[in-house]
Amino acid sequence: MLPSNTQPAGYIQLLDKLKREIRTTQLRATFAANAELLALYWRIGTIILEQEKRQGWGQKVVDRLVADLKAEFPTMKGMSPRNLRYMKAFAAAYPDHQFGGESILQATPAKLTWYHHTTLLDKVKNLDERLFYMQATVENGWSRDVMVQQIESNYKQRSGRAISNFERTLPEPLSDLAQQSLKNPYLFDFLSLTQKYKERDLEEGLVNHLIQFMLELGKGFAFVGRQYPLEVAGREFVLDLLFYHLKLRSYLVIELKVVEFEPEFVGKLNFYLSAVDDQLRSEFDNPSIGLLICRRHDQLMAEYALRDINKPIGISEYRLMEALPTDLQSTLPSIEEIEERLRQEDDSAEADDSVR
């Protein structure tokens, strides 16, 4: 017998393998349970809709159904008039038990929680757009709150809208994937910058808020560095931001400009891409891609600038949260004042409870 503190050969590897198997099975069980719950809610919604259509039932009957179902299944969650209305809306939105050709029990919708689905029903009325956000939420692993943020920021309308030369400079399907990986405009509303900020301020703000910046960029971007140095002919040049895109298998050089687009910006970025391809790109990497993010751009001017460039480059704009006028800022309460008011409200509520 081995001492209790001695591990046999290969034990750690075996333990890791068993842990992976258990986690994978748990994940499958979660997906399966979620899919069954969605299917149940769809069936409940469908049955009620059909009965209402035949019998002309109103809301009072639904309220009674809720009471009777709660009595029969006291431990079951989700039986409320509001949730039954969502079940009806769920069934009405997908009357053929299909999500764009996918069954409720199949992959994409089953990976979204009921909370995701009810939110999508509330916020996205167009079916195709709702299906788009379902797929994007699954692919990017968005929580419900992040999904709402992306919907409210018009994620779908901004995706794949950068001006680029990818169709001519990248092979299929890499060109399509690269195009869909970029947005226009990018929203940097998580930054608080003064009106006279410089490029270095914008760059520093994005790095200091890297999580929000990465969320805005999208899935697949790995941060390599800021002010990344490259030496060419004895001179040092620096890249504003350098990323690696895991799905594209390409380095992505981002240049930031706080002014309107000028054609010479493309020439400089083209130079940087040549240097990155020579010095950083390996035989397993696809061609490096450039992304110029500027304050404003004229589409025709940007297209002309890219026309004879052979390196893949995209051009996008960015937006910041509009700063409040100084006179309005002075009338708003400070954080400390807000916190003090909240404490007073909590104390008052506790006093009321004690009286009751």
C-alpha positions in Angstrom: 0.0 0.0 0.0 1.2 3.5 -0.9 1.6 6.1 1.9 -1.3 8.5 2.0 0.9 11.4 0.9 2.4 9.5 -2.1 0.8 9.6 -5.5 1.2 6.8 -8.0 2.7 7.5 -11.5 0.2 9.2 -13.8 -2.2 10.1 -10.9 -2.3 13.9 -11.6 -3.0 13.3 -15.3 -5.8 10.8 -14.5 -7.3 13.2 -12.0 -7.3 16.0 -14.5 -8.9 13.8 -17.1 -11.7 12.7 -14.7 -12.3 16.4 -13.7 -12.7 17.3 -17.4 -15.1 14.4 -18.0 -17.3 15.4 -15.0 -17.3 19.1 -16.0 -18.2 18.2 -19.6 -21.1 16.0 -18.4 -22.3 18.6 -16.0 -22.3 21.1 -18.8 -24.2 18.8 -21.1 -26.8 18.1 -18.3 -27.2 21.9 -17.8 -27.8 22.4 -21.6 -30.2 19.5 -21.7 -32.2 20.7 -18.7 -32.3 24.2 -20.1 -33.5 22.9 -23.5 -36.3 20.8 -21.8 -37.4 23.9 -19.8 -37.6 26.0 -23.0 -39.6 23.2 -24.7 -41.9 23.0 -21.7 -42.5 26.7 -21.7 -43.2 26.7 -25.5 -45.7 23.8 -25.1 -47.5 25.6 -22.2 -47.6 28.8 -24.2 -48.9 27.0 -27.3 -51.6 25.2 -25.3 -52.9 28.4 -23.7 -52.8 30.3 -27.0 -54.8 27.5 -28.7 -57.4 27.4 -25.9 -57.7 31.2 -25.8 -58.4 31.2 -29.6 -61.0 28.5 -29.3 -62.7 29.6 -26.1 -62.1 33.3 -26.1 -60.4 33.2 -22.7 -59.2 36.4 -21.0 -56.5 37.2 -18.4 -58.6 36.1 -15.5 -58.4 32.5 -16.7 -54.7 32.8 -16.9 -54.5 34.1 -13.3 -56.6 31.1 -12.2 -54.3 28.7 -14.1 -51.4 30.1 -12.3 -53.0 29.6 -8.9 -54.0 26.0 -9.7 -50.6 25.1 -11.1 -48.9 26.5 -8.1 -51.1 24.4 -5.8 -50.2 21.3 -7.8 -46.5 22.1 -8.1 -45.6 24.2 -5.1 -41.9 23.9 -5.5 -41.8 24.7 -9.2 -40.5 28.2 -10.1 -41.7 30.4 -12.9 -45.4 30.0 -12.4 -46.6 33.6 -12.4 -49.0 35.5 -14.5 -46.1 37.5 -15.9 -44.2 34.4 -16.8 -47.2 32.8 -18.4 -47.6 35.8 -20.6 -44.0 35.4 -21.7 -44.6 31.7 -22.4 -47.5 32.8 -24.7 -45.3 35.4 -26.4 -42.5 32.8 -26.7 -44.9 30.3 -28.5 -46.4 33.1 -30.7 -42.9 34.2 -31.7 -41.9 30.7 -32.8 -45.2 29.1 -33.8 -43.6 26.2 -35.7 -41.3 25.2 -32.8 -38.4 26.4 -34.9 -35.7 29.1 -34.5 -34.7 29.8 -38.1 -34.6 26.1 -38.9 -33.3 25.1 -35.5 -35.5 23.3 -33.0 -35.8 24.6 -29.5 -34.1 21.5 -28.3 -31.1 22.1 -30.6 -27.8 23.9 -30.0 -28.1 27.7 -30.3 -31.4 28.6 -28.4 -30.9 25.9 -25.8 -27.7 27.6 -24.6 -29.6 30.7 -23.8 -31.4 31.1 -20.5 -35.1 31.8 -20.2 -34.0 35.3 -18.9 -32.1 35.8 -22.2 -35.2 34.8 -24.3 -37.7 37.0 -22.4 -35.3 39.9 -22.8 -35.0 39.3 -26.5 -38.8 39.2 -26.8 -39.0 42.5 -25.1 -36.2 44.3 -26.9 -35.9 42.9 -30.4 -39.2 42.7 -32.3 -37.7 41.6 -35.7 -37.3 37.8 -36.0 -34.1 37.8 -38.1 -32.5 40.4 -35.8 -33.5 38.3 -32.7 -31.9 35.2 -34.3 -28.8 37.2 -35.0 -28.5 38.3 -31.3 -29.2 34.7 -30.2 -26.2 33.5 -32.2 -24.0 36.3 -31.2 -24.8 35.8 -27.5 -23.9 32.1 -27.7 -20.7 32.7 -29.7 -19.5 35.5 -27.4 -20.7 34.1 -24.1 -22.6 37.3 -23.2 -24.5 37.5 -20.0 -28.0 38.9 -20.1 -26.8 42.4 -19.1 -24.0 42.4 -21.7 -26.5 41.2 -24.4 -28.8 44.2 -23.5 -25.8 46.5 -23.8 -24.9 45.2 -27.2 -28.6 45.4 -28.4 -28.9 49.0 -27.2 -25.6 50.0 -28.8 -26.8 48.6 -32.2 -24.2 45.9 -32.3 -25.9 44.2 -35.4 -25.9 47.5 -37.4 -22.3 48.2 -36.6 -20.8 44.7 -37.2 -18.9 44.3 -40.5 -19.3 47.9 -41.5 -15.7 49.0 -41.5 -14.4 50.3 -44.9 -11.8 47.8 -46.0 -9.9 46.2 -48.8 -10.2 42.7 -47.4 -12.1 41.3 -50.4 -9.1 42.1 -52.6 -6.2 41.4 -50.1 -7.4 38.3 -48.2 -8.5 34.9 -49.5 -12.0 33.5 -48.9 -13.3 32.8 -46.3 -10.7 34.8 -44.3 -11.8 38.0 -46.0 -15.4 37.6 -44.8 -14.4 36.6 -41.3 -12.0 39.6 -41.1 -14.8 41.9 -42.3 -17.3 40.6 -39.7 -14.7 40.9 -37.0 -14.6 44.7 -37.3 -17.2 47.3 -36.5 -18.0 50.9 -37.6 -18.3 52.9 -35.5 -16.6 51.7 -32.3 -18.3 53.0 -29.1 -15.8 54.1 -26.4 -18.5 55.5 -24.1 -16.8 53.9 -21.1 -14.1 56.6 -21.4 -14.2 60.0 -19.7 -11.9 62.4 -21.6 -11.7 66.1 -21.6 -12.6 68.0 -24.8 -8.9 68.6 -25.7 -7.7 65.0 -25.4 -4.8 63.7 -27.4 -4.1 60.3 -29.1 -2.0 59.2 -26.1 -5.0 60.0 -23.8 -7.3 57.9 -25.9 -4.8 55.0 -26.1 -4.2 55.1 -22.4 -7.9 55.2 -21.6 -8.5 52.1 -23.7 -5.7 50.2 -22.1 -6.8 51.3 -18.6 -10.3 50.0 -19.4 -9.1 46.9 -21.3 -12.0 44.7 -20.3 -14.6 47.1 -21.7 -12.4 47.7 -24.8 -12.0 44.0 -25.4 -15.8 43.6 -25.1 -16.3 46.3 -27.7 -13.8 44.8 -30.0 -15.5 41.4 -29.8 -14.5 37.8 -29.4 -11.1 36.5 -30.4 -8.9 39.5 -29.7 -5.8 38.8 -27.5 -4.0 41.9 -26.3 -0.2 41.9 -27.1 0.9 45.4 -26.2 0.6 49.1 -26.2 3.3 51.3 -27.8 4.8 48.1 -29.2 8.3 48.8 -30.5 9.6 47.8 -33.9 13.1 48.5 -35.3 13.5 49.2 -39.0 16.8 50.4 -40.5 18.2 51.4 -37.1 15.1 53.5 -36.2 12.5 52.6 -33.6 8.8 52.8 -34.5 5.9 52.1 -32.1 2.5 50.7 -32.8 -0.3 52.2 -30.8 -2.0 48.9 -30.0 -1.1 45.4 -31.1 -3.5 42.4 -30.8 -3.6 38.9 -32.1 -6.9 37.5 -33.4 -7.2 33.9 -32.4 -9.8 33.0 -35.0 -8.2 34.9 -37.9 -4.8 33.7 -36.7 -3.5 37.2 -37.6 -1.8 40.0 -35.8 -4.0 43.1 -35.7 -2.3 46.5 -35.7 -4.6 49.3 -34.4 -3.7 52.9 -35.0 -5.7 55.6 -33.2 -6.3 59.1 -34.6 -8.2 61.7 -32.7 -8.7 63.8 -35.9 -10.5 63.2 -39.1 -9.2 60.7 -41.6 -6.3 61.7 -43.9 -5.1 59.5 -46.8 -1.5 59.5 -45.5 -2.6 57.6 -42.4 -3.1 54.5 -44.6 0.5 54.7 -45.9 2.0 54.7 -42.4 -0.2 51.7 -41.3 0.8 49.8 -44.5 4.4 50.4 -43.5 3.7 49.0 -40.0 2.1 45.9 -41.4 5.1 45.1 -43.6 7.3 45.3 -40.5 5.0 43.1 -38.4 4.8 40.5 -41.2 8.6 40.4 -41.4 9.4 40.5 -37.7 6.5 38.9 -35.8 4.5 36.8 -38.2 5.3 33.1 -38.2 4.8 30.5 -41.0 1.5 29.5 -39.2 0.0 33.0 -39.1 -2.2 34.6 -41.8 -1.3 38.1 -43.1 -1.3 40.8 -40.5 -4.3 43.2 -40.6 -4.4 46.9 -39.9 -7.3 48.8 -38.3 -7.3 52.6 -38.4 -9.8 54.1 -35.9 -10.3 57.8 -36.4 -12.7 60.4 -35.2 -14.4 60.8 -38.5 -13.9 59.6 -42.1 -15.2 60.4 -45.5 -16.1 57.1 -47.2 -15.0 58.1 -50.7 -11.7 59.4 -49.5 -11.1 56.2 -47.4 -12.0 54.0 -50.4 -9.5 55.9 -52.6 -6.8 55.6 -50.0 -7.2 51.8 -49.9 -7.6 51.2 -53.6 -4.0 50.4 -54.5 -2.9 49.2 -51.0 -2.0 45.5 -51.0 -2.0 45.0 -47.2 -5.4 44.2 -45.6 -6.6 47.4 -43.8 -9.9 48.5 -42.3 -11.0 52.0 -41.5 -13.5 52.8 -38.8 -14.7 55.7 -36.7 -15.1 55.9 -33.0 -17.7 57.6 -30.7 -17.2 58.9 -27.2 -19.9 59.7 -24.6 -20.8 63.3 -25.0 -19.5 65.4 -22.2 -22.0 67.3 -20.1 -21.8 71.1 -20.3 -19.9 72.6 -17.3 -22.9 74.6 -16.1 -25.1 71.4 -16.1 -22.3 69.4 -14.3 -22.4 71.9 -11.4 -26.1 71.3 -10.8 -25.7 67.5 -10.6 -25.2 65.8 -7.1 -21.8 64.4 -6.3 -21.3 60.6 -5.7 -21.0 61.4 -2.0 -24.3 63.2 -2.0 -26.0 60.4 -3.8 -24.6 57.8 -1.4 -25.7 59.9 1.6 -29.3 60.2 0.2 -29.4 56.4 -0.3 -28.3 55.8 3.3 -31.0 58.2 4.6 -33.6 56.3 2.5 -32.4 52.9 3.9 -32.5 54.2 7.5 -36.0 55.6 6.9 -37.2 52.3 5.4 -35.8 50.3 8.3 -37.6 52.6 10.7 -40.9 52.1 8.9 -40.5 48.3 9.0 -39.9 48.4 12.8 -43.1 50.4 13.2 -45.1 47.8 11.3 
